[in-house]
Amino acid sequence: MLGVIGIILAVALVIFLIFRGWHMAIVSVLASVLIVLTSGMDVWKSFSDYFATGFRNFAGTWFLMFALGAIFGKLMEESGASSAIANAVVKALGRKQVILIVLVTTLILSYGGIGVFVIAFTMYPICMALFKEADLPKSIFPGLLLAIPATISMSVAPGVPAVQNMIPTQTFNTTIYAAPIIGIISSVFIFILDYLFYNWAAKTAAKKGEHFVPGPNDQIVDFNDAEAVKKLPPAGLAFIPIIILIGSIFIFQFFVKPSNYAVVLGMLLGTLSAAIIFRKRLDWKKTFSGGTANGLSALMVTSSIMGFGSIVNNAPAFQACVNWLLGLQMSPLLLSFVAINIICAITGSSSGGLNIFLDSLGDYMLNTGINPQFLHRWTGMCSAGLDAMPHASGVVLANDVAKTSMVDTYKYTFVSQCLIPMLTLIPALILYLVGLI
């Protein structure tokens, strides 16, 4: 019992300290110590094996991705390419469509196989130029950035190459295109709700007198300054690195395995193309050094929370919590919703919660008589709810990249990454009950 209480208190401590603005490395260590002590775990083994392994595995896997992503974002920002793209888009669609622009762009990038970690660095400088033009507060950015990649392009839409859409295929003998009608309609439902919510949030912020305030390191061009706009690179040229990035990743995924390697190669081509195209506009040493520093800082923050997650997963009390959840007497669909979301909330990981549930009760779910196609889509969608807690890696990264405070941003993140996906389960269930798979 003490160990279970320790896990609950540790998660609460993580959330509290994050909202108080503490550095994630300190937060993760303090919360880990609380779990270790209340669970009676060996202190040194817990940190040298469990914490270090979680930290090292994530940092080692994503090092190149974070570094190249941050460098690419820095190249686009300092060359003026991000501002040129934003200016062209605003001229074509109008400043009132900034939210729609961000939602559509992140949908294209994420559905094309580009992960949240790359999207965050790539989109940030472009979004800041757009936000300045539309006078949107930065507090909206993290939630808006993650709205589509962390829901539709993670486990809701059919055919997405995300891990959360692949895990159920092993249990239910399905494909990533399982239950396409439910997946497509649910995706449209989420997109519309996100669009309506963030437009409402923008109007509400404006009424409260909230405006765009750039960070100390943000380099943003005033589009009303004709001389400054003239100094920007041509919009057509500015789009080339983005096109190379998206196109090369899409092509490499068919020929290069694992998929992370394909993304790294695409990022490398995108980065090199930006450096070559805008070479006369850049101080290479400053840009590459600054981008690398930004990427490593974000990697340290995110890896720390993964170390905490590893401590949680290895705590004896956590398995006791999981066993209790899996033993709840309720309907299979409700059980999967409750269990997956609670496990995701504790670990801060959607794939972790989904994996644990299906490893334990996958065969049981398969033998309930419920259509396996629907079970695939349902369990995947369940993992896109409370996984977006304040200590989730994507949420932490988005705030770190933007240098925003969780206390200012999480109210938006919770609605678009937790509440809306969970509400979408209602129409998904109705579609299944009327026979639309």
KEROFI-324490 format. One line per 8 residues: number of its first residue (from 0); their letters; for each residue x, y, z of N, C-alpha, C. Coordinates in steps of 0.05 Angstrom, whole numbers, plus 5000, padded with zeros to 4 digits. Example, Ala and Ser with C-alpha at 12.3 -4.5 7.8 and 13.67 -1.06 7.14 Angstrom:
0) as) 5264:4886:5156:5246:4910:5156:5264:4934:5156 | 5257:4955:5142:5273:4979:5143:5258:5001:5157
This chain:
0) mlgvigii) 5016:4976:5000:5000:5000:5000:5017:5025:5000 | 5039:5025:5016:5056:5048:5017:5068:5054:4990 | 5075:5033:4975:5087:5037:4948:5067:5050:4929 | 5042:5041:4930:5021:5053:4913:5017:5082:4920 | 5016:5088:4946:5014:5116:4954:5038:5132:4944 | 5061:5120:4945:5086:5133:4936:5084:5141:4906 | 5073:5122:4890:5071:5128:4861:5051:5151:4856 | 5029:5150:4871:5009:5172:4868:5021:5198:4876
8) lavalvif) 5035:5199:4898:5047:5223:4908:5069:5233:4889 | 5084:5214:4877:5106:5221:4859:5095:5234:4834 | 5074:5223:4823:5061:5235:4799:5050:5263:4806 | 5038:5265:4829:5028:5291:4838:5050:5311:4842 | 5073:5302:4853:5096:5319:4857:5107:5329:4831 | 5109:5311:4811:5119:5318:4785:5102:5340:4773 | 5075:5337:4774:5057:5356:4762:5059:5383:4777 | 5060:5382:4804:5062:5406:4820:5088:5422:4814
16) lifrgwhm) 5110:5408:4814:5136:5422:4809:5138:5432:4780 | 5127:5417:4761:5127:5427:4734:5111:5453:4732 | 5088:5454:4745:5072:5478:4744:5086:5501:4759 | 5104:5494:4778:5119:5515:4793:5144:5524:4777 | 5149:5511:4754:5171:5520:4737:5198:5507:4744 | 5198:5485:4759:5224:5472:4765:5234:5458:4740 | 5261:5455:4739:5274:5441:4716:5267:5412:4717 | 5262:5400:4694:5253:5373:4693:5273:5353:4704
24) aivsvlas) 5298:5358:4702:5319:5340:4713:5316:5338:4743 | 5311:5361:4756:5308:5360:4785:5281:5347:4793 | 5260:5354:4778:5234:5342:4783:5234:5312:4781 | 5246:5302:4760:5246:5273:4755:5262:5258:4776 | 5284:5270:4785:5300:5257:4806:5286:5256:4833 | 5274:5279:4841:5260:5280:4866:5236:5261:4867 | 5221:5260:4845:5198:5242:4844:5207:5213:4844 | 5230:5207:4830:5240:5180:4830:5249:5171:4858
32) vlivltsg) 5262:5189:4872:5271:5183:4900:5246:5176:4917 | 5224:5191:4914:5200:5185:4929:5190:5157:4924 | 5190:5149:4898:5180:5122:4891:5199:5101:4902 | 5225:5105:4899:5245:5086:4908:5242:5081:4938 | 5240:5103:4954:5239:5100:4983:5213:5087:4992 | 5190:5095:4980:5164:5084:4989:5160:5055:4979 | 5175:5047:4958:5172:5020:4948:5193:5001:4959 | 5211:5012:4975:5232:4995:4986:5252:4985:4966
40) mdvwksfs) 5256:5000:4945:5275:4992:4923:5303:5000:4931 | 5323:4986:4920:5351:4993:4924:5357:5019:4909 | 5367:5039:4924:5370:5066:4913:5390:5066:4890 | 5414:5054:4895:5434:5056:4874:5426:5040:4849 | 5415:5016:4853:5406:5000:4830:5384:5014:4815 | 5366:5027:4829:5344:5041:4816:5353:5063:4797 | 5374:5078:4807:5383:5100:4790:5404:5091:4770 | 5422:5073:4777:5443:5064:4759:5432:5046:4737
48) dyfatgfr) 5411:5031:4743:5399:5013:4723:5374:5024:4711 | 5353:5028:4727:5327:5036:4716:5327:5064:4705 | 5333:5084:4722:5333:5112:4713:5352:5116:4690 | 5377:5107:4695:5398:5111:4674:5390:5097:4648 | 5379:5074:4649:5371:5059:4625:5349:5074:4610 | 5329:5084:4624:5308:5099:4611:5318:5125:4599 | 5336:5138:4614:5348:5163:4604:5366:5157:4580 | 5383:5138:4583:5403:5131:4562:5390:5121:4536
56) nfagtwfl) 5370:5104:4539:5357:5093:4515:5343:5115:4499 | 5330:5133:4513:5316:5155:4498:5336:5174:4486 | 5356:5182:4502:5376:5201:4492:5392:5189:4469 | 5399:5164:4471:5414:5152:4449:5398:5148:4424 | 5372:5141:4427:5355:5137:4404:5349:5163:4389 | 5344:5184:4405:5334:5209:4394:5355:5232:4392 | 5380:5226:4398:5400:5247:4398:5402:5261:4371 | 5406:5245:4350:5409:5257:4323:5384:5272:4315
64) mfalgaif) 5361:5261:4321:5335:5273:4314:5332:5300:4327 | 5338:5302:4353:5336:5327:4367:5356:5348:4357 | 5381:5339:4353:5402:5357:4344:5396:5368:4316 | 5389:5350:4297:5384:5359:4270:5358:5375:4269 | 5338:5367:4284:5313:5382:4284:5317:5411:4294 | 5332:5414:4315:5337:5440:4326:5355:5457:4307 | 5375:5444:4295:5392:5459:4276:5375:5468:4252 | 5358:5450:4242:5341:5457:4219:5323:5481:4226
72) gklmeesg) 5311:5480:4249:5294:5502:4258:5310:5528:4260 | 5334:5526:4270:5351:5550:4273:5359:5561:4246 | 5366:5543:4227:5373:5552:4200:5350:5567:4187 | 5326:5556:4190:5302:5568:4178:5296:5595:4191 | 5301:5597:4217:5295:5622:4231:5315:5644:4224 | 5341:5638:4227:5361:5659:4223:5365:5667:4194 | 5358:5649:4176:5360:5657:4147:5336:5674:4138 | 5315:5675:4155:5292:5689:4147:5272:5672:4132
80) assaiana) 5278:5647:4127:5261:5629:4111:5234:5625:4125 | 5235:5621:4152:5210:5617:4166:5191:5641:4164 | 5203:5665:4166:5187:5689:4163:5176:5692:4135 | 5192:5684:4115:5184:5686:4087:5160:5667:4082 | 5162:5643:4093:5140:5624:4090:5115:5634:4104 | 5118:5644:4128:5095:5655:4143:5082:5678:4128 | 5099:5696:4118:5088:5719:4103:5073:5711:4078 | 5083:5691:4064:5070:5682:4039:5043:5669:4046
88) vvkalgrk) 5043:5653:4068:5019:5639:4076:4997:5659:4085 | 5005:5678:4101:4987:5698:4111:4975:5715:4087 | 4992:5722:4068:4982:5737:4045:4962:5720:4029 | 4967:5694:4027:4949:5677:4011:4923:5671:4024 | 4924:5666:4051:4901:5657:4065:4889:5677:4086 | 4905:5696:4093:4896:5716:4112:4904:5709:4141 | 4908:5730:4157:4918:5725:4184:4897:5712:4202 | 4871:5713:4194:4850:5701:4210:4850:5671:4208
96) qvilivlv) 4865:5660:4189:4866:5631:4185:4891:5618:4196 | 4905:5632:4214:4930:5621:4225:4925:5594:4239 | 4904:5592:4255:4899:5567:4269:4894:5544:4250 | 4878:5549:4229:4873:5529:4209:4899:5521:4195 | 4916:5541:4189:4942:5536:4176:4959:5517:4192 | 4961:5522:4218:4977:5506:4236:4966:5477:4238 | 4940:5475:4241:4927:5449:4243:4932:5432:4217 | 4928:5445:4194:4931:5430:4169:4961:5423:4165
104) ttlilsyg) 4979:5441:4171:5007:5436:4167:5017:5413:4185 | 5010:5414:4210:5018:5392:4228:5005:5366:4221 | 4981:5367:4209:4969:5342:4200:4985:5330:4177 | 4993:5347:4158:5008:5337:4135:5035:5326:4144 | 5049:5340:4161:5075:5332:4170:5073:5306:4186 | 5055:5304:4205:5053:5281:4222:5042:5257:4208 | 5022:5261:4190:5011:5238:4175:5032:5227:4155 | 5051:5245:4148:5072:5236:4130:5094:5221:4144
112) gigvfvia) 5091:5218:4171:5111:5202:4186:5131:5217:4201 | 5129:5244:4202:5147:5260:4217:5138:5262:4246 | 5155:5255:4265:5147:5254:4293:5144:5281:4306 | 5132:5281:4329:5127:5306:4344:5153:5321:4350 | 5175:5306:4357:5200:5319:4364:5211:5335:4341 | 5208:5325:4317:5218:5340:4294:5199:5363:4287 | 5173:5358:4288:5153:5379:4282:5156:5403:4301 | 5162:5397:4326:5164:5419:4345:5186:5439:4337
120) ftmypicm) 5209:5429:4330:5231:5447:4322:5226:5460:4295 | 5215:5444:4277:5210:5454:4250:5189:5476:4249 | 5167:5471:4264:5144:5489:4263:5147:5514:4281 | 5164:5512:4301:5165:5534:4320:5171:5562:4308 | 5193:5565:4293:5198:5591:4282:5177:5601:4262 | 5165:5582:4247:5143:5590:4229:5119:5599:4244 | 5112:5583:4265:5089:5590:4281:5092:5617:4295 | 5116:5623:4304:5120:5648:4318:5116:5672:4299
128) alfkeadl) 5124:5669:4275:5119:5690:4255:5089:5693:4250 | 5075:5670:4248:5046:5670:4244:5032:5681:4268 | 5041:5673:4292:5028:5682:4317:5031:5713:4320 | 5054:5723:4312:5059:5752:4315:5040:5767:4296 | 5036:5757:4272:5019:5770:4252:4990:5769:4261 | 4982:5747:4274:4954:5744:4283:4950:5754:4311 | 4972:5761:4324:4972:5771:4352:4960:5750:4371 | 4970:5725:4368:4961:5703:4385:4981:5700:4408
136) pksifpgl) 4972:5696:4432:4991:5691:4454:5006:5665:4451 | 5031:5664:4460:5048:5640:4457:5037:5617:4474 | 5020:5623:4494:5010:5602:4511:4992:5582:4496 | 4983:5590:4473:4966:5572:4456:4984:5553:4440 | 5009:5560:4436:5026:5545:4418:5029:5515:4424 | 5037:5507:4449:5042:5479:4454:5018:5461:4448 | 4995:5469:4457:4971:5454:4453:4963:5452:4423 | 4965:5475:4410:4958:5476:4381:4978:5459:4365
144) llaipati) 5003:5460:4372:5023:5444:4358:5018:5414:4360 | 5009:5405:4384:5006:5377:4390:4978:5367:4383 | 4959:5385:4378:4931:5378:4375:4927:5355:4355 | 4939:5357:4332:4936:5336:4311:4956:5313:4314 | 4982:5320:4316:5002:5298:4317:4998:5279:4341 | 4988:5289:4363:4985:5272:4387:4958:5258:4389 | 4941:5261:4368:4915:5249:4368:4910:5235:4341 | 4902:5251:4322:4895:5240:4295:4918:5224:4283
152) smsvapgv) 4941:5236:4283:4964:5223:4270:4980:5204:4288 | 4969:5198:4311:4981:5180:4330:4967:5153:4330 | 4940:5154:4332:4926:5128:4335:4897:5129:4324 | 4888:5152:4315:4860:5154:4307:4856:5148:4277 | 4871:5162:4260:4867:5159:4231:4878:5133:4221 | 4865:5120:4202:4875:5095:4191:4900:5100:4174 | 4919:5082:4176:4943:5084:4159:4966:5100:4170 | 4963:5113:4193:4985:5128:4204:5007:5109:4213
160) pavqnmip) 5033:5116:4207:5055:5098:4214:5065:5101:4242 | 5048:5110:4260:5057:5114:4288:5057:5088:4303 | 5074:5087:4324:5076:5063:4341:5049:5055:4352 | 5034:5075:4362:5008:5069:4375:4988:5056:4355 | 4992:5060:4330:4974:5048:4310:4985:5021:4301 | 5010:5015:4308:5022:4990:4300:5020:4969:4322 | 5020:4977:4347:5019:4959:4370:4995:4940:4368 | 4970:4951:4364:4947:4933:4363:4948:4912:4341
168) tqtfntti) 4963:4917:4320:4964:4898:4297:4975:4871:4307 | 4993:4871:4326:5005:4846:4335:4985:4830:4352 | 4967:4843:4366:4948:4830:4383:4924:4820:4368 | 4913:4837:4350:4888:4832:4337:4891:4822:4309 | 4916:4818:4300:4921:4809:4272:4907:4827:4252 | 4910:4852:4255:4898:4872:4238:4921:4887:4223 | 4913:4907:4208:4933:4925:4195:4929:4953:4206 | 4947:4971:4199:4944:4999:4208:4920:5013:4196
176) yaapiigi) 4907:5000:4177:4883:5012:4164:4857:5001:4177 | 4859:4989:4200:4836:4977:4213:4814:4997:4218 | 4789:4988:4215:4765:5004:4219:4767:5032:4206 | 4771:5033:4180:4776:5059:4167:4754:5079:4169 | 4729:5071:4168:4707:5090:4169:4706:5104:4196 | 4709:5088:4217:4709:5099:4244:4733:5117:4248 | 4756:5108:4237:4780:5124:4240:4778:5151:4226 | 4768:5151:4202:4765:5176:4186:4745:5195:4198
184) issvfifi) 4722:5185:4206:4701:5202:4217:4710:5213:4244 | 4723:5197:4260:4734:5206:4286:4755:5227:4282 | 4772:5224:4262:4792:5244:4256:4780:5271:4248 | 4760:5270:4231:4746:5294:4223:4733:5308:4248 | 4721:5291:4265:4709:5301:4289:4729:5316:4307 | 4753:5304:4311:4774:5317:4327:4783:5342:4314 | 4788:5341:4288:4798:5365:4274:4779:5389:4277 | 4753:5384:4273:4733:5405:4275:4732:5417:4303
192) ldylfynw) 4732:5399:4323:4732:5408:4351:4757:5424:4358 | 4780:5415:4349:4805:5430:4354:4803:5458:4341 | 4793:5459:4316:4791:5484:4302:4773:5503:4317 | 4749:5493:4325:4730:5510:4340:4741:5519:4367 | 4754:5500:4381:4765:5506:4407:4786:5527:4406 | 4806:5525:4388:4828:5544:4388:4820:5571:4376 | 4800:5571:4359:4789:5597:4351:4775:5611:4375 | 4761:5595:4390:4748:5606:4415:4769:5615:4434
200) aaktaakk) 4791:5599:4438:4812:5607:4456:4826:5633:4448 | 4830:5636:4421:4842:5660:4411:4825:5685:4416 | 4799:5682:4411:4781:5704:4416:4779:5711:4446 | 4778:5690:4463:4777:5695:4492:4802:5709:4502 | 4825:5700:4491:4851:5713:4499:4851:5742:4491 | 4841:5748:4467:4840:5776:4457:4822:5793:4476 | 4800:5782:4484:4782:5797:4502:4795:5802:4529 | 4812:5784:4537:4826:5788:4563:4851:5806:4561
208) gehfvpgp) 4856:5815:4536:4879:5833:4532:4905:5818:4529 | 4904:5792:4522:4929:5777:4519:4939:5780:4490 | 4964:5785:4487:4976:5790:4460:5001:5773:4457 | 5011:5773:4432:5036:5758:4427:5059:5773:4439 | 5074:5759:4455:5099:5770:4467:5122:5751:4460 | 5141:5760:4443:5163:5742:4435:5181:5736:4458 | 5194:5713:4456:5214:5706:4476:5240:5720:4471 | 5258:5719:4489:5284:5734:4486:5300:5724:4462
216) ndqivdfn) 5297:5700:4454:5312:5689:4431:5297:5687:4405 | 5272:5696:4405:5256:5695:4381:5264:5717:4362 | 5269:5710:4337:5276:5729:4316:5253:5731:4296 | 5237:5751:4299:5212:5753:4283:5212:5779:4267 | 5205:5777:4242:5204:5800:4224:5177:5813:4226 | 5176:5840:4227:5151:5854:4226:5142:5856:4197 | 5120:5843:4190:5111:5842:4162:5100:5869:4153 | 5096:5888:4171:5087:5915:4164:5111:5933:4157
224) daeavkkl) 5135:5923:4162:5159:5937:4155:5168:5929:4127 | 5163:5946:4108:5169:5939:4080:5198:5933:4075 | 5216:5948:4088:5245:5944:4085:5253:5917:4096 | 5242:5909:4119:5249:5884:4131:5239:5861:4114 | 5215:5863:4102:5203:5842:4086:5220:5839:4060 | 5230:5861:4049:5247:5859:4025:5272:5843:4029 | 5282:5843:4054:5307:5829:4060:5303:5799:4063 | 5278:5790:4064:5272:5761:4067:5279:5747:4041
232) ppaglafi) 5286:5721:4043:5290:5706:4018:5264:5702:4004 | 5264:5697:3978:5240:5691:3963:5224:5668:3975 | 5198:5670:3976:5181:5649:3988:5186:5622:3975 | 5188:5622:3948:5192:5597:3934:5217:5583:3943 | 5238:5599:3948:5264:5588:3957:5262:5578:3986 | 5246:5593:4002:5243:5586:4030:5229:5559:4034 | 5212:5552:4016:5197:5527:4018:5213:5502:4011 | 5235:5506:3996:5250:5483:3985:5260:5464:4007
240) piiiligs) 5273:5474:4028:5283:5456:4049:5260:5440:4062 | 5237:5453:4066:5214:5439:4077:5204:5417:4059 | 5203:5423:4033:5195:5403:4013:5214:5379:4012 | 5240:5386:4013:5261:5365:4013:5258:5348:4038 | 5254:5361:4061:5251:5346:4086:5228:5326:4085 | 5204:5336:4078:5180:5319:4077:5183:5297:4056 | 5191:5305:4032:5193:5287:4010:5214:5265:4015 | 5237:5272:4025:5258:5251:4030:5250:5232:4052
248) ififqffv) 5238:5242:4073:5229:5224:4094:5208:5204:4084 | 5190:5214:4068:5169:5197:4056:5181:5176:4039 | 5201:5183:4023:5213:5163:4005:5231:5144:4020 | 5247:5154:4039:5265:5137:4054:5251:5115:4070 | 5226:5122:4079:5212:5102:4095:5206:5076:4081 | 5206:5077:4054:5200:5053:4039:5226:5036:4035 | 5249:5048:4039:5274:5034:4032:5293:5031:4056 | 5289:5047:4077:5307:5047:4100:5293:5038:4125
256) kpsnyavv) 5305:5020:4140:5294:5011:4166:5316:5014:4186 | 5310:5020:4211:5284:5027:4222:5274:5055:4213 | 5249:5061:4219:5237:5086:4209:5252:5110:4221 | 5262:5108:4245:5277:5131:4257:5301:5138:4240 | 5314:5118:4228:5337:5123:4211:5329:5138:4186 | 5306:5131:4175:5295:5144:4152:5290:5174:4158 | 5279:5179:4181:5274:5207:4189:5300:5222:4193 | 5320:5210:4205:5346:5223:4209:5358:5230:4182
264) lgmllgtl) 5357:5212:4163:5368:5218:4136:5353:5241:4123 | 5326:5241:4126:5311:5263:4115:5317:5289:4128 | 5321:5289:4155:5328:5313:4169:5356:5323:4160 | 5374:5304:4155:5401:5312:4146:5400:5325:4119 | 5384:5314:4101:5382:5327:4074:5369:5354:4076 | 5348:5356:4093:5334:5382:4096:5353:5402:4108 | 5369:5394:4128:5387:5413:4141:5409:5422:4122 | 5421:5403:4107:5442:5410:4088:5431:5428:4066
272) saaiifrk) 5407:5422:4056:5396:5439:4035:5391:5467:4045 | 5381:5470:4069:5377:5497:4081:5403:5512:4084 | 5424:5497:4094:5450:5510:4098:5462:5519:4072 | 5459:5503:4051:5470:5510:4025:5455:5533:4012 | 5428:5531:4012:5412:5551:3998:5415:5579:4011 | 5416:5579:4038:5417:5604:4052:5445:5611:4064 | 5466:5599:4051:5493:5602:4062:5502:5631:4065 | 5493:5648:4047:5502:5676:4048:5487:5692:4069
280) rldwkktf) 5467:5680:4081:5451:5694:4101:5458:5685:4129 | 5476:5666:4131:5480:5653:4157:5509:5655:4167 | 5511:5656:4193:5537:5651:4207:5536:5622:4215 | 5549:5605:4199:5546:5576:4203:5554:5567:4232 | 5576:5578:4242:5585:5570:4269:5564:5578:4289 | 5553:5601:4288:5533:5610:4307:5507:5594:4305 | 5499:5590:4280:5473:5577:4275:5474:5547:4283 | 5495:5533:4275:5498:5505:4281:5502:5501:4311
288) sggtangl) 5518:5518:4323:5523:5515:4352:5498:5522:4368 | 5484:5543:4360:5460:5550:4374:5438:5529:4372 | 5435:5518:4347:5415:5497:4343:5421:5472:4359 | 5447:5464:4358:5455:5440:4373:5450:5444:4403 | 5456:5467:4414:5452:5473:4442:5422:5471:4449 | 5405:5482:4432:5376:5481:4436:5367:5452:4436 | 5377:5436:4417:5368:5408:4415:5377:5392:4438 | 5402:5396:4447:5412:5380:4470:5397:5388:4496
296) salmvtss) 5391:5413:4499:5376:5422:4522:5349:5409:4523 | 5335:5409:4501:5308:5396:4500:5311:5366:4504 | 5333:5354:4493:5337:5325:4496:5341:5318:4526 | 5357:5334:4540:5362:5330:4568:5336:5330:4584 | 5319:5350:4579:5294:5353:4593:5276:5329:4588 | 5273:5321:4563:5256:5299:4556:5266:5272:4566 | 5292:5268:4564:5304:5243:4573:5301:5240:4604 | 5301:5262:4618:5298:5261:4647:5271:5249:4655
304) imgfgsiv) 5250:5258:4641:5224:5248:4647:5221:5218:4638 | 5236:5210:4618:5236:5182:4610:5250:5165:4631 | 5270:5176:4645:5283:5162:4667:5264:5158:4690 | 5248:5178:4696:5227:5175:4716:5207:5154:4709 | 5199:5154:4683:5181:5133:4674:5191:5105:4677 | 5218:5102:4673:5230:5076:4677:5230:5067:4706 | 5234:5086:4724:5232:5080:4753:5203:5070:4760 | 5183:5085:4749:5155:5077:4754:5150:5049:4744
312) nnapafqa) 5158:5043:4720:5153:5017:4707:5165:4994:4723 | 5187:4999:4736:5201:4978:4751:5194:4977:4780 | 5178:4995:4790:5169:4994:4818:5149:4971:4822 | 5154:4955:4842:5135:4933:4848:5106:4942:4852 | 5103:4966:4864:5077:4977:4868:5062:4983:4842 | 5077:4990:4821:5065:4997:4796:5051:4972:4784 | 5065:4949:4786:5053:4925:4776:5028:4918:4792 | 5028:4924:4818:5005:4920:4835:4981:4937:4825
320) cvnwllgl) 4988:4962:4818:4967:4980:4807:4956:4969:4781 | 4974:4960:4764:4965:4949:4738:4947:4925:4742 | 4956:4907:4760:4940:4883:4765:4912:4890:4775 | 4911:4910:4792:4885:4918:4803:4867:4929:4781 | 4879:4946:4764:4864:4958:4742:4853:4936:4723 | 4871:4917:4716:4863:4896:4697:4843:4877:4709 | 4840:4877:4735:4821:4859:4748:4794:4872:4753 | 4790:4897:4744:4765:4910:4749:4742:4896:4734
328) qmspllls) 4720:4893:4748:4697:4879:4736:4679:4899:4721 | 4683:4901:4695:4667:4919:4679:4668:4910:4650 | 4652:4922:4633:4651:4913:4605:4679:4916:4592 | 4685:4900:4572:4712:4900:4560:4720:4928:4549 | 4701:4941:4536:4708:4968:4524:4712:4989:4546 | 4696:4988:4567:4700:5007:4589:4725:5000:4604 | 4731:4975:4608:4755:4967:4621:4780:4977:4606 | 4780:4973:4580:4803:4983:4564:4806:5013:4566
336) fvainiic) 4784:5027:4566:4785:5056:4568:4797:5065:4595 | 4787:5054:4616:4796:5062:4643:4824:5053:4648 | 4831:5028:4642:4858:5018:4648:4879:5031:4631 | 4875:5033:4605:4895:5046:4588:4900:5075:4596 | 4879:5090:4601:4882:5118:4608:4896:5122:4634 | 4890:5106:4654:4903:5109:4680:4933:5101:4679 | 4939:5079:4664:4967:5072:4661:4982:5093:4645 | 4969:5104:4624:4982:5125:4609:4987:5150:4626
344) aitgsssg) 4968:5156:4643:4970:5180:4661:4994:5177:4680 | 4997:5153:4691:5018:5148:4710:5046:5149:4697 | 5048:5135:4674:5074:5134:4660:5079:5158:4642 | 5059:5173:4634:5062:5195:4616:5069:5185:4588 | 5060:5160:4582:5067:5148:4556:5043:5134:4544 | 5035:5141:4520:5012:5128:4507:5019:5100:4498 | 5043:5097:4487:5051:5070:4478:5056:5052:4501 | 5065:5063:4524:5070:5047:4548:5043:5036:4558
352) glniflds) 5023:5053:4561:4997:5045:4571:4984:5024:4553 | 4986:5029:4527:4974:5011:4507:4988:4983:4507 | 5014:4984:4509:5030:4959:4509:5024:4942:4534 | 5023:4955:4557:5019:4941:4582:4991:4928:4582 | 4971:4943:4572:4944:4932:4572:4941:4908:4553 | 4951:4912:4529:4948:4890:4509:4965:4866:4515 | 4988:4870:4527:5005:4847:4535:4990:4830:4556 | 4975:4844:4573:4961:4830:4595:4934:4819:4587
360) lgdymlnt) 4919:4835:4573:4891:4828:4567:4884:4828:4538 | 4904:4827:4521:4899:4826:4492:4883:4802:4483 | 4891:4778:4494:4877:4754:4487:4848:4754:4497 | 4845:4765:4521:4818:4767:4533:4800:4784:4515 | 4811:4808:4506:4795:4826:4489:4788:4812:4463 | 4807:4796:4453:4802:4783:4427:4781:4761:4429 | 4778:4750:4453:4758:4729:4457:4731:4738:4466 | 4727:4765:4467:4702:4775:4476:4681:4775:4454
368) ginpqflh) 4689:4770:4429:4670:4770:4407:4667:4797:4393 | 4680:4817:4404:4680:4844:4392:4697:4844:4367 | 4688:4857:4347:4703:4858:4321:4732:4867:4326 | 4752:4851:4318:4780:4858:4322:4788:4884:4309 | 4775:4891:4286:4781:4916:4273:4774:4940:4291 | 4750:4937:4304:4742:4958:4322:4760:4959:4347 | 4767:4935:4357:4784:4934:4381:4811:4948:4376 | 4821:4944:4352:4846:4957:4344:4843:4988:4346
376) rwtgmcsa) 4822:4998:4333:4819:5027:4332:4811:5038:4360 | 4795:5023:4374:4785:5032:4401:4808:5034:4421 | 4824:5012:4423:4846:5013:4443:4867:5034:4436 | 4872:5037:4409:4891:5057:4401:4881:5085:4408 | 4855:5090:4404:4844:5116:4410:4843:5121:4441 | 4840:5099:4456:4840:5102:4485:4867:5112:4495 | 4889:5105:4480:4916:5113:4489:4921:5142:4483 | 4903:5156:4469:4907:5184:4462:4890:5202:4480
384) gldampha) 4887:5194:4505:4871:5210:4524:4889:5222:4546 | 4891:5208:4569:4906:5219:4591:4936:5214:4588 | 4945:5206:4565:4974:5204:4560:4987:5231:4560 | 4971:5252:4554:4982:5279:4551:4981:5294:4578 | 4991:5281:4599:4993:5294:4625:5017:5313:4624 | 5020:5331:4644:5041:5351:4643:5069:5338:4641 | 5072:5313:4650:5099:5300:4649:5102:5283:4624 | 5084:5284:4605:5087:5269:4580:5109:5282:4563
392) sgvvland) 5125:5266:4550:5149:5276:4536:5142:5298:4515 | 5121:5293:4499:5114:5313:4479:5105:5339:4490 | 5090:5338:4512:5081:5363:4526:5104:5378:4537 | 5122:5363:4550:5146:5375:4561:5163:5388:4540 | 5167:5374:4517:5184:5385:4495:5172:5410:4483 | 5146:5410:4478:5133:5433:4465:5137:5458:4482 | 5134:5455:4508:5138:5478:4526:5167:5486:4528 | 5185:5467:4526:5214:5473:4528:5223:5488:4503
400) vaktsmvd) 5213:5479:4480:5220:5492:4454:5210:5521:4454 | 5186:5525:4463:5174:5552:4463:5182:5569:4487 | 5195:5556:4507:5202:5570:4532:5177:5582:4545 | 5156:5566:4545:5131:5575:4558:5127:5560:4584 | 5110:5571:4601:5104:5559:4627:5080:5540:4625 | 5083:5517:4638:5061:5498:4638:5036:5509:4650 | 5039:5526:4670:5016:5538:4683:4999:5555:4664 | 5013:5566:4644:4999:5583:4624:4988:5566:4601
408) tykytfvs) 5000:5544:4595:4994:5530:4570:4977:5505:4574 | 4978:5492:4597:4967:5465:4599:4936:5465:4597 | 4923:5487:4604:4894:5487:4601:4885:5483:4572 | 4901:5492:4553:4895:5488:4525:4903:5459:4517 | 4926:5450:4526:4935:5423:4520:4916:5402:4530 | 4906:5406:4554:4888:5386:4566:4862:5383:4549 | 4852:5405:4540:4827:5404:4524:4832:5389:4497 | 4853:5397:4483:4857:5386:4456:4871:5359:4456
416) qclipmlt) 4887:5353:4476:4901:5327:4476:4888:5306:4494 | 4872:5315:4513:4859:5296:4532:4829:5295:4528 | 4816:5318:4532:4787:5319:4532:4774:5312:4505 | 4783:5326:4484:4772:5321:4458:4776:5292:4448 | 4799:5280:4450:4802:5252:4442:4784:5233:4458 | 4781:5238:4483:4763:5221:4499:4734:5224:4491 | 4726:5249:4485:4699:5254:4476:4694:5240:4449 | 4714:5238:4433:4712:5226:4406:4706:5196:4408
424) lipalily) 4711:5184:4431:4705:5155:4434:4675:5150:4433 | 4659:5171:4440:4630:5168:4440:4619:5163:4411 | 4625:5181:4392:4616:5176:4365:4629:5151:4353 | 4654:5145:4361:4666:5120:4351:4651:5096:4359 | 4642:5095:4385:4626:5073:4395:4599:5071:4381 | 4587:5094:4376:4561:5095:4363:4564:5083:4335 | 4585:5091:4320:4589:5081:4293:4593:5051:4293 | 4606:5040:4313:4610:5011:4315:4583:4998:4320
432) lvgli) 4567:5009:4339:4542:4997:4346:4522:4996:4323 | 4524:5015:4304:4506:5016:4281:4518:5000:4257 | 4541:4988:4262:4552:4971:4241:4571:4984:4222 | 4581:5008:4227:4600:5022:4209:4628:5017:4220 | 4643:5001:4206:4671:4995:4214:4690:5009:4195
